[in-house]
Protein backbone atom coordinates (compact mmCIF):
# COMPACT_ATOMS: atom_id res chain seq x y z
CA UNK A 1 0.00 0.00 0.00
CA UNK A 2 1.34 3.39 -1.02
CA UNK A 3 1.47 5.95 1.79
CA UNK A 4 0.96 9.65 1.23
CA UNK A 5 0.28 12.87 3.09
CA UNK A 6 -2.81 15.05 2.76
CA UNK A 7 -1.78 18.69 2.62
CA UNK A 8 -4.00 21.76 3.17
CA UNK A 9 -4.92 24.05 0.29
CA UNK A 10 -4.43 27.00 2.62
CA UNK A 11 -1.09 28.13 4.03
CA UNK A 12 0.83 31.31 4.74
CA UNK A 13 1.60 31.64 1.04
CA UNK A 14 1.53 29.76 -2.24
CA UNK A 15 5.28 29.30 -1.86
CA UNK A 16 4.73 27.64 1.51
CA UNK A 17 2.34 25.13 -0.05
CA UNK A 18 4.88 24.31 -2.75
CA UNK A 19 7.56 23.95 -0.07
CA UNK A 20 5.34 21.46 1.74
CA UNK A 21 5.18 19.26 -1.38
CA UNK A 22 8.97 19.37 -1.68
CA UNK A 23 9.22 18.33 1.98
CA UNK A 24 6.89 15.37 1.42
CA UNK A 25 9.11 14.18 -1.43
CA UNK A 26 12.28 14.71 0.63
CA UNK A 27 10.79 12.62 3.43
CA UNK A 28 10.34 9.72 1.02
CA UNK A 29 6.55 9.53 0.88
CA UNK A 30 4.87 8.00 -2.14
CA UNK A 31 2.45 10.86 -2.71
CA UNK A 32 1.14 14.24 -1.68
CA UNK A 33 -2.60 14.83 -1.91
CA UNK A 34 -4.63 18.03 -1.85
CA UNK A 35 -8.28 18.80 -1.36
CA UNK A 36 -9.83 21.64 -3.33
CA UNK A 37 -11.99 23.40 -0.77
CA UNK A 38 -11.99 27.13 -0.11
CA UNK A 39 -8.34 27.98 -0.54
CA UNK A 40 -5.82 27.99 -3.38
CA UNK A 41 -6.43 26.46 -6.77
CA UNK A 42 -4.54 23.27 -6.08
CA UNK A 43 -3.88 22.27 -9.69
CA UNK A 44 -2.06 25.54 -10.22
CA UNK A 45 0.00 24.90 -7.09
CA UNK A 46 0.75 21.33 -8.18
CA UNK A 47 1.97 22.57 -11.56
CA UNK A 48 4.31 24.95 -9.74
CA UNK A 49 5.60 22.09 -7.59
CA UNK A 50 6.39 20.03 -10.68
CA UNK A 51 9.52 22.07 -11.34
CA UNK A 52 10.83 21.49 -7.82
CA UNK A 53 10.12 17.78 -7.50
CA UNK A 54 11.19 14.76 -9.52
CA UNK A 55 9.68 11.59 -8.04
CA UNK A 56 6.61 12.07 -5.94
CA UNK A 57 3.06 11.60 -7.20
CA UNK A 58 0.85 14.64 -6.57
CA UNK A 59 -2.89 14.18 -6.61
CA UNK A 60 -6.15 15.96 -5.93
CA UNK A 61 -8.68 14.63 -3.46
CA UNK A 62 -10.73 16.10 -4.90
CA UNK A 63 -11.47 18.90 -7.39
CA UNK A 64 -15.24 19.55 -7.59
CA UNK A 65 -16.75 19.07 -11.02
CA UNK A 66 -19.56 21.60 -10.94
CA UNK A 67 -17.35 24.68 -11.04
CA UNK A 68 -15.24 23.46 -13.98
CA UNK A 69 -16.59 22.46 -17.37
CA UNK A 70 -15.07 19.07 -18.27
CA UNK A 71 -13.29 20.70 -21.21
CA UNK A 72 -11.60 23.15 -18.84
CA UNK A 73 -10.81 20.34 -16.39
CA UNK A 74 -9.17 18.31 -19.16
CA UNK A 75 -7.17 21.28 -20.40
CA UNK A 76 -5.89 22.09 -16.94
CA UNK A 77 -5.22 18.45 -16.02
CA UNK A 78 -3.17 17.85 -19.17
CA UNK A 79 -1.18 21.01 -18.48
CA UNK A 80 -0.48 19.94 -14.90
CA UNK A 81 0.42 16.45 -16.11
CA UNK A 82 3.01 17.94 -18.44
CA UNK A 83 4.32 20.27 -15.73
CA UNK A 84 4.81 17.35 -13.33
CA UNK A 85 6.33 15.02 -15.93
CA UNK A 86 3.50 12.53 -15.62
CA UNK A 87 3.26 12.48 -11.83
CA UNK A 88 -0.19 14.05 -11.53
CA UNK A 89 -3.33 12.12 -10.61
CA UNK A 90 -6.65 13.88 -11.05
CA UNK A 91 -9.18 13.12 -8.36
CA UNK A 92 -12.59 14.63 -9.01
CA UNK A 93 -15.85 14.64 -7.09
CA UNK A 94 -19.33 16.07 -6.93
CA UNK A 95 -18.86 17.96 -3.66
CA UNK A 96 -22.12 18.22 -1.68
CA UNK A 97 -25.57 19.71 -2.17
CA UNK A 98 -25.14 22.43 0.51
CA UNK A 99 -22.02 23.66 -1.32
CA UNK A 100 -23.19 23.24 -4.92
CA UNK A 101 -26.63 24.72 -4.33
CA UNK A 102 -26.17 26.88 -1.24
CA UNK A 103 -22.79 28.46 -2.07
CA UNK A 104 -22.45 28.23 -5.84
CA UNK A 105 -26.11 28.57 -6.75
CA UNK A 106 -26.04 25.56 -9.10
CA UNK A 107 -28.35 22.59 -9.42
CA UNK A 108 -27.40 19.32 -7.69
CA UNK A 109 -30.17 17.43 -9.48
CA UNK A 110 -29.27 13.88 -10.58
CA UNK A 111 -25.61 13.97 -9.49
CA UNK A 112 -24.81 10.49 -10.84
CA UNK A 113 -26.04 11.53 -14.30
CA UNK A 114 -23.89 14.64 -14.05
CA UNK A 115 -20.79 12.58 -13.24
CA UNK A 116 -21.34 10.00 -15.98
CA UNK A 117 -21.78 12.72 -18.61
CA UNK A 118 -18.88 14.70 -17.17
CA UNK A 119 -16.57 11.72 -17.57
CA UNK A 120 -17.95 11.05 -21.04
CA UNK A 121 -16.47 14.40 -22.04
CA UNK A 122 -13.40 14.46 -19.80
CA UNK A 123 -11.95 11.02 -20.46
CA UNK A 124 -11.83 11.16 -24.28
CA UNK A 125 -10.14 14.55 -24.08
CA UNK A 126 -7.54 13.20 -21.66
CA UNK A 127 -6.85 9.96 -23.51
CA UNK A 128 -7.44 10.83 -27.16
CA UNK A 129 -7.35 14.62 -27.29
CA UNK A 130 -10.80 14.87 -28.83
CA UNK A 131 -14.46 14.35 -27.96
CA UNK A 132 -17.89 14.29 -29.56
CA UNK A 133 -20.60 13.86 -26.97
CA UNK A 134 -24.23 14.90 -26.71
CA UNK A 135 -26.12 14.25 -23.50
CA UNK A 136 -28.70 15.87 -21.26
CA UNK A 137 -26.13 17.96 -19.37
CA UNK A 138 -23.21 18.37 -21.77
CA UNK A 139 -23.05 18.75 -25.55
CA UNK A 140 -19.42 19.05 -26.57
CA UNK A 141 -17.28 18.43 -29.67
CA UNK A 142 -13.69 19.35 -30.45
CA UNK A 143 -10.06 18.60 -29.68
CA UNK A 144 -7.23 19.53 -27.32
CA UNK A 145 -3.48 19.42 -27.83
CA UNK A 146 -1.20 20.12 -24.85
CA UNK A 147 2.51 19.67 -25.72
CA UNK A 148 4.27 17.11 -23.58
CA UNK A 149 1.10 15.99 -21.83
CA UNK A 150 1.22 12.36 -20.65
CA UNK A 151 -1.75 10.19 -19.70
CA UNK A 152 -3.48 11.61 -16.62
CA UNK A 153 -5.04 8.97 -14.33
CA UNK A 154 -8.50 9.85 -13.05
CA UNK A 155 -10.03 8.82 -9.74
CA UNK A 156 -13.59 9.63 -8.71
CA UNK A 157 -14.82 10.24 -5.19
CA UNK A 158 -17.33 7.40 -5.15
CA UNK A 159 -19.17 6.05 -2.11
CA UNK A 160 -22.69 5.16 -3.25
CA UNK A 161 -23.35 2.11 -5.49
CA UNK A 162 -24.17 4.12 -8.63
CA UNK A 163 -21.07 6.25 -8.26
CA UNK A 164 -18.89 3.18 -7.68
CA UNK A 165 -20.28 1.65 -10.86
CA UNK A 166 -19.45 4.81 -12.81
CA UNK A 167 -15.96 4.98 -11.31
CA UNK A 168 -15.27 1.33 -12.10
CA UNK A 169 -16.54 1.57 -15.67
CA UNK A 170 -14.99 4.87 -16.69
CA UNK A 171 -11.96 5.68 -14.51
CA UNK A 172 -8.87 4.28 -12.83
CA UNK A 173 -10.54 3.92 -9.44
CA UNK A 174 -11.82 5.83 -6.47
CA UNK A 175 -10.61 8.15 -3.76
CA UNK A 176 -12.45 8.02 -0.43
CA UNK A 177 -12.66 10.09 2.73
CA UNK A 178 -14.03 9.13 6.14
CA UNK A 179 -14.49 5.53 4.99
CA UNK A 180 -13.40 2.77 7.37
CA UNK A 181 -11.78 -0.59 6.54
CA UNK A 182 -14.93 -2.67 6.92
CA UNK A 183 -16.79 -0.49 4.42
CA UNK A 184 -13.86 -0.57 2.01
CA UNK A 185 -13.69 -4.37 2.18
CA UNK A 186 -17.41 -5.12 1.98
CA UNK A 187 -18.77 -2.24 -0.10
CA UNK A 188 -16.15 -0.21 -1.99
CA UNK A 189 -13.87 -3.00 -3.23
CA UNK A 190 -16.48 -5.50 -4.47
CA UNK A 191 -18.70 -2.97 -6.24
CA UNK A 192 -15.86 -1.01 -7.80
CA UNK A 193 -13.96 -4.12 -8.87
CA UNK A 194 -17.04 -5.75 -10.39
CA UNK A 195 -17.76 -2.64 -12.46
CA UNK A 196 -14.15 -2.43 -13.65
CA UNK A 197 -14.11 -6.11 -14.56
CA UNK A 198 -17.38 -5.88 -16.49
CA UNK A 199 -15.97 -2.91 -18.40
CA UNK A 200 -12.74 -4.73 -19.23
CA UNK A 201 -10.64 -2.32 -17.21
CA UNK A 202 -7.63 -3.08 -15.03
CA UNK A 203 -7.97 -3.63 -11.30
CA UNK A 204 -9.05 -0.28 -9.84
CA UNK A 205 -7.05 1.88 -7.52
CA UNK A 206 -8.57 2.64 -4.11
CA UNK A 207 -7.01 5.63 -2.38
CA UNK A 208 -8.31 6.11 1.15
CA UNK A 209 -7.95 9.37 3.07
CA UNK A 210 -8.36 9.52 6.85
CA UNK A 211 -7.47 11.82 9.74
CA UNK A 212 -4.45 10.42 11.59
CA UNK A 213 -2.87 11.22 14.94
CA UNK A 214 -0.15 9.26 16.72
CA UNK A 215 -0.65 9.88 20.44
CA UNK A 216 -0.65 8.22 23.84
CA UNK A 217 -3.83 10.06 24.83
CA UNK A 218 -6.53 8.26 22.87
CA UNK A 219 -9.40 10.01 24.65
CA UNK A 220 -8.02 13.46 23.84
CA UNK A 221 -7.43 12.41 20.23
CA UNK A 222 -11.02 11.22 19.85
CA UNK A 223 -12.33 14.43 21.35
CA UNK A 224 -10.14 16.54 19.09
CA UNK A 225 -11.13 14.53 15.99
CA UNK A 226 -14.82 14.80 16.88
CA UNK A 227 -14.49 18.59 17.04
CA UNK A 228 -12.22 19.12 14.05
CA UNK A 229 -14.12 16.88 11.63
CA UNK A 230 -17.68 17.19 12.93
CA UNK A 231 -19.03 18.53 9.62
CA UNK A 232 -18.30 15.26 7.83
CA UNK A 233 -20.70 13.43 10.09
CA UNK A 234 -23.44 15.80 8.98
CA UNK A 235 -23.04 15.50 5.21
CA UNK A 236 -25.28 12.77 3.75
CA UNK A 237 -22.60 11.25 1.49
CA UNK A 238 -20.25 10.66 4.41
CA UNK A 239 -23.02 9.86 6.86
CA UNK A 240 -23.96 6.82 4.77
CA UNK A 241 -20.48 5.29 4.87
CA UNK A 242 -20.08 6.10 8.57
CA UNK A 243 -23.31 4.22 9.18
CA UNK A 244 -22.05 1.27 7.12
CA UNK A 245 -18.96 1.19 9.32
CA UNK A 246 -21.08 1.36 12.48
CA UNK A 247 -19.39 4.64 13.38
CA UNK A 248 -21.17 7.30 15.38
CA UNK A 249 -19.01 10.02 13.84
CA UNK A 250 -15.70 10.88 12.18
CA UNK A 251 -13.72 10.24 15.38
CA UNK A 252 -14.67 6.57 15.14
CA UNK A 253 -12.99 6.10 11.76
CA UNK A 254 -10.00 8.37 12.37
CA UNK A 255 -6.72 6.47 12.76
CA UNK A 256 -5.66 7.16 16.33
CA UNK A 257 -3.37 5.74 19.00
CA UNK A 258 0.28 5.09 19.69
CA UNK A 259 2.71 3.87 17.03
CA UNK A 260 1.74 0.22 17.33
CA UNK A 261 -1.99 0.95 17.24
CA UNK A 262 -1.75 3.22 14.20
CA UNK A 263 0.41 0.75 12.31
CA UNK A 264 -2.10 -1.99 13.05
CA UNK A 265 -4.94 0.15 11.72
CA UNK A 266 -3.00 1.01 8.57
CA UNK A 267 -2.45 -2.68 7.93
CA UNK A 268 -6.20 -3.24 8.29
CA UNK A 269 -6.76 -0.84 5.39
CA UNK A 270 -4.22 -2.68 3.25
CA UNK A 271 -5.93 -5.98 4.05
CA UNK A 272 -9.30 -4.44 3.20
CA UNK A 273 -8.08 -3.65 -0.32
CA UNK A 274 -6.89 -0.05 -0.16
CA UNK A 275 -4.05 0.44 -2.64
CA UNK A 276 -3.14 3.86 -1.24
CA UNK A 277 -3.66 5.62 2.06
CA UNK A 278 -3.05 9.29 2.69
CA UNK A 279 -3.15 10.74 6.16
CA UNK A 280 -4.51 14.12 7.16
CA UNK A 281 -2.37 14.54 10.27
CA UNK A 282 -3.87 16.67 13.03
CA UNK A 283 -2.37 17.70 16.38
CA UNK A 284 -3.33 16.39 19.80
CA UNK A 285 -2.23 18.11 23.01
CA UNK A 286 -0.56 21.40 23.76
CA UNK A 287 2.50 20.97 21.53
CA UNK A 288 1.01 20.91 18.03
CA UNK A 289 4.37 20.86 16.27
CA UNK A 290 5.64 17.86 18.25
CA UNK A 291 2.35 16.03 17.80
CA UNK A 292 2.35 16.46 14.03
CA UNK A 293 6.01 15.48 13.84
CA UNK A 294 5.35 12.24 15.72
CA UNK A 295 2.56 11.27 13.33
CA UNK A 296 4.62 12.11 10.28
CA UNK A 297 7.64 10.19 11.60
CA UNK A 298 5.62 7.01 11.95
CA UNK A 299 4.06 7.31 8.50
CA UNK A 300 7.48 7.99 7.02
CA UNK A 301 8.89 4.87 8.70
CA UNK A 302 6.15 2.70 7.18
CA UNK A 303 6.53 3.75 3.53
CA UNK A 304 7.20 0.64 1.47
CA UNK A 305 6.57 -1.68 4.43
CA UNK A 306 2.79 -2.20 4.36
N, C-alpha and C positions, 0 to 999 in steps of 0.2 A: 504494500500500500504506500502510495506516494504521500508525503507529508508536506503541507504548506502552511503559510501564515496568512490570515485575513488582516488586511491593513485598512485603516479608515480613509475615507475620501476627503476628510477635513484635517488639516494640520496648520502649523504656523505659516507655511508658505507652500507653493507648488514645489519649490526646490526641496523642501523638507520631505515631501511625499516621495519624490524621486530618490532622495537619499535613503529613505526607508526601504525601497525596493533593492537598491544596491546592497544595503546591509543584510537583507534576507538572502541574497545570492552569496555574499561573503560568508555567511553563517552556514552555507551548505544545504539550505532547504531546497526541496524540489520545485516549489512554486510560491508565488505571491498572488493573492486574490484580492479583488476590490469589489465592494458593493457600489452601486450608483444610487445614492440616496439624495441628499440635499446639499451636497458639497461640490467639489470639483468635477469636471467632466473627466471621468477616469480613463477613457480611451485616449484622450489627448495626453494625459499624464503618462500612460503606459508607452505611448509612442516616444515621448521624451526620454523615458528610462531605457528604451531600446539601445540608444547610443552609449549608455554607460554600463550595460550588462552584456554578457555573452552566452550564458548557459541557462539561466533560470526561465521557467515558464511563467508567464504573467497572464492572469485570466480575470474575467469579470463575473461577479456573482451577486447580482446580475444587472444588466442594463435593461430598463423597462422598454417595452416595444411601442407603447402607445404614443410616446413623444418623438419617435423617430420613424419616418417612413422606411419600409424595408430596403428601398433603393439607397437611401442615405445611410442606413445601418451597414449595408454591404460595402458601400464606397468607403466609409470610415474604417470598417473592419479590415478590408484589404490593405488600406494605407497603413494601419497599425501593424498588420502582419508583415508588411515589407519593412517597416521601421524596426521591428524586433527580430528580423531575420528568421521568421517562421516560428517564433516562440509565443505567439499570442493565441489564447483560446477565448472565444466569444461565448459567454454565458448570457442568455437573454431570459426575460420573464415578463409576466403580465403585470406585475405589481399587484395592487389591491383596490377594490372598489372605492374605499374612502379616499384614496389618493387620486385615482384616475378620474372619478366623478367629482369628488369634493374639492380637490386642489386644482386639477387641470381642466375641469369642466368638460370632460369627454365622456362618451358612452362606454359603459362596461358590459353592454349587452352581448350575450353569447361569446364569452371569452375564448372558449375552445375553438370556435369557428374562426375567430380573429387570429389565433396562433397558427392554425393549420394554413390559412391563406397567407399569413405573414411569411411563414417558412416556404410556401410555394413560390414566393417572389424572391426571398432572401437566398435560399440555397442554390438555385440555378445561377444567380449572379456571382456567388462565391466560388462555385465549382466550374462553371462554364463561361462566365463573363457575359451572359446574355439571358433574357427571360421573355416569355410571352405568356401572360396569365390573365385570365378574366374570371373574377369571382364576384361574390356579393359585396365584399369589403374593398378589395383591391383590383384594379384593372391596369396592368402595367406591361409595357413592351419596350425593349431596347437592349443596349449593351454597355458594359463597363470595361475599361482597360487600365489597370494600375500597374505601372512598371515595377518589376521585382516582387510582385505579390505572390506569396506561396498559398497553399491550401490553408484555410482558416477553419479549425474544428469548431463546431457549434454544440453547445449544451443548452438544454432548456430546463428552467425551474419547473419541475413536474412533480406533483404530489397526488392529484386525483387520478382515477383510472383513465379518463379520456385524455388527459394531458400526458400521462405515461405512454399511452398508445401512440400519440402524435410524436412524442420524443423518440420512441423506439423506431418508428417507421421512417422518420425524416431527418434525424440528427445523430450525433455521435454519443448521446447519452443525456444524463440529467445531472443537475446540481441542486442539492437540497440544503435546507436550513431548518434547525429545530426538529430534526427527524432522528429518532432513536434507533438503536441497532435492531430491535425486534421488528419495527416497522420496515426498515430497510430489507431485512431478510424475508419477511412474509408478504410484503406488499410491493415495495419498490422494485426489488430484483426480479421477482417472477413476472410481473406485468410488463416491465420494461424489456426484459430479455425475450419474452414471448413475442412482443411486437417487433423487435429487431430481427428475430429469427424468421418470422413470417414475411418480413420485407426483404429478406436476403442480405441483411446488413451484418457487420461484424459485432462481436460481443460489445455491449454498450459500456460506456464509462459511467461510473457513479461517484460523483464528488460530493462528499458530505461536509457541511460546515456546522460547527458547534462552538458555543462559548466554552473556554477552557481556563481553569485556574488550578495550579499546583499549590497546595496549602495543607497545613496541619490542622487548620480550624475549619472543619467541614460545615459546621453550623453557620459560621459567619459567611462562608462562601455561598451557601444556599440562600441565605438572606440577601446577600449582595446581588446574586444572579436574579433572584425573584424581583428585586427592585429595578435593576438595570435593563432587564429584558421583558418586563411585564407586558409591553404592548403586543408582543408576539403571541401571547396567550389569548389575546382578544381579537385577533384577526382570523376570520373563518378558515382560510386556507391552512394556517398553522394549527388552529384549534383542532381540526380534523385529524392531523397526524399525531398531535399530542394525545388525543383521545385513543387513537389506535395503540399508542405505546402504553396507555394506562397512566399517563403523566398528568398531574394536576396543573402543572404550569411549566414554563421554560426551565426553572431551576431543577426540575426532575429529569431533564435530558441533558443538561450541561454536564461537561466532563470535569469532575471535581475530586479533590483528595490529594494525598501525598503522592510521591513519585511512583510507588508501586501500584497504587490504586488507579492513577491516571493511565499508566502503561497498560494495565489490565483492561481498562475500558476501551482504549484505542485498539487493542487486539480483538475485542468483541466486534468492533466495526469492521475490521478486516475479515473476520470470520463470517460476518453477515453478508459480505459481498461488496463493501465499499472499495473502490479502486484508489480513491484519493480521500484524504481528510485534511481540511484546513481549519486551524484553530483561531478563534477570535479571543485572544488572551485578554483577561480583565483582572484588575488588581483586587486583592483581598487584604484588609488590615491597614495599618497607618502608613506603612512604607510602600507606596505604590510602585516605585521604581524597582525595589528589591523583589516585590511580589511578581511583577511582570518578567523580570530577569530570570527568576526561578522557573517559571512556566516555560519560557523560551528555551532555557538550557536543557530541560528535559526533552522537549520536542526535537531540539537539535540533535540530542544524543540518540534519538530513535530513528532518525532518517536512514532509510536503507535497511532497517532491522525488523520491520513488521511486515 
